[in-house]
Amino acid sequence: MKAMGMPDEMIVGQVIESVPPQKLVQTWHPLFNDVSAAVPHTRLTYEINESKSGVCTVTMFHEVAGAPMIAGMVPGGGTPSRGGGGWPWVLTDLKTLLETGKRMPV
């Protein structure tokens, strides 16, 4: 990403609430460029639930009220290398990594 002119820190945030291993709430603020850096912080909540069979589900809420630019980014579409991605890509990549030990091919 640095080769494409991106900053050292791409996304910053602070932990608001942590209830291991069930919940994490944090702020989320992209620093991709001057436009994204100027929008307000948004809020991410991850909830992890384990079923009786031992299978875990992760539910993520991204509160983007008041940040229309971020609201437009998070659904994704396309591939990360072409400006797409968003949360669907990030979560699919995480799932692949956890299941196979390798990242999803780009």
Contacts in CASP RR format, 6 or more apart in sequence:
PFRMAT RR
TARGET T0000
AUTHOR 0000-0000-0000
METHOD contacts of the structure
MODEL  1
MKAMGMPDEMIVGQVIESVPPQKLVQTWHPLFNDVSAAVPHTRLTYEINE
SKSGVCTVTMFHEVAGAPMIAGMVPGGGTPSRGGGGWPWVLTDLKTLLET
GKRMPV
1 10 0 8 1.000
2 8 0 8 1.000
6 32 0 8 1.000
7 31 0 8 1.000
7 32 0 8 1.000
9 31 0 8 1.000
10 30 0 8 1.000
10 31 0 8 1.000
10 32 0 8 1.000
11 28 0 8 1.000
11 29 0 8 1.000
11 30 0 8 1.000
11 31 0 8 1.000
12 29 0 8 1.000
12 31 0 8 1.000
13 26 0 8 1.000
13 27 0 8 1.000
13 28 0 8 1.000
13 29 0 8 1.000
13 41 0 8 1.000
14 26 0 8 1.000
14 27 0 8 1.000
15 24 0 8 1.000
15 25 0 8 1.000
15 26 0 8 1.000
16 25 0 8 1.000
16 26 0 8 1.000
16 27 0 8 1.000
16 43 0 8 1.000
17 23 0 8 1.000
17 24 0 8 1.000
17 25 0 8 1.000
18 24 0 8 1.000
18 25 0 8 1.000
21 48 0 8 1.000
22 47 0 8 1.000
22 48 0 8 1.000
22 49 0 8 1.000
23 45 0 8 1.000
23 46 0 8 1.000
23 47 0 8 1.000
23 48 0 8 1.000
24 44 0 8 1.000
24 45 0 8 1.000
24 46 0 8 1.000
25 43 0 8 1.000
25 44 0 8 1.000
25 45 0 8 1.000
25 46 0 8 1.000
26 43 0 8 1.000
26 44 0 8 1.000
27 41 0 8 1.000
27 42 0 8 1.000
27 43 0 8 1.000
27 44 0 8 1.000
28 41 0 8 1.000
28 42 0 8 1.000
28 43 0 8 1.000
28 44 0 8 1.000
28 62 0 8 1.000
28 70 0 8 1.000
29 37 0 8 1.000
29 39 0 8 1.000
29 40 0 8 1.000
29 41 0 8 1.000
29 42 0 8 1.000
30 36 0 8 1.000
30 37 0 8 1.000
30 39 0 8 1.000
30 70 0 8 1.000
30 73 0 8 1.000
31 37 0 8 1.000
35 69 0 8 1.000
36 69 0 8 1.000
36 70 0 8 1.000
39 67 0 8 1.000
39 69 0 8 1.000
39 70 0 8 1.000
40 66 0 8 1.000
40 67 0 8 1.000
42 62 0 8 1.000
42 63 0 8 1.000
42 64 0 8 1.000
42 67 0 8 1.000
42 70 0 8 1.000
43 62 0 8 1.000
43 63 0 8 1.000
44 60 0 8 1.000
44 61 0 8 1.000
44 62 0 8 1.000
44 63 0 8 1.000
45 60 0 8 1.000
45 61 0 8 1.000
45 63 0 8 1.000
46 58 0 8 1.000
46 59 0 8 1.000
46 60 0 8 1.000
47 58 0 8 1.000
47 59 0 8 1.000
47 60 0 8 1.000
47 61 0 8 1.000
48 56 0 8 1.000
48 57 0 8 1.000
48 58 0 8 1.000
49 56 0 8 1.000
49 57 0 8 1.000
49 59 0 8 1.000
50 56 0 8 1.000
51 57 0 8 1.000
58 91 0 8 1.000
60 87 0 8 1.000
60 91 0 8 1.000
62 70 0 8 1.000
62 74 0 8 1.000
62 87 0 8 1.000
64 70 0 8 1.000
64 71 0 8 1.000
64 72 0 8 1.000
64 74 0 8 1.000
73 86 0 8 1.000
74 86 0 8 1.000
74 87 0 8 1.000
75 86 0 8 1.000
75 87 0 8 1.000
75 88 0 8 1.000
76 84 0 8 1.000
76 85 0 8 1.000
76 86 0 8 1.000
76 87 0 8 1.000
76 88 0 8 1.000
76 89 0 8 1.000
77 84 0 8 1.000
77 85 0 8 1.000
77 86 0 8 1.000
77 88 0 8 1.000
77 89 0 8 1.000
78 84 0 8 1.000
78 85 0 8 1.000
78 89 0 8 1.000
79 85 0 8 1.000
79 89 0 8 1.000
79 106 0 8 1.000
80 86 0 8 1.000
80 89 0 8 1.000
80 106 0 8 1.000
81 106 0 8 1.000
92 104 0 8 1.000
93 103 0 8 1.000
93 104 0 8 1.000
96 102 0 8 1.000
96 103 0 8 1.000
96 104 0 8 1.000
97 103 0 8 1.000
97 104 0 8 1.000
END
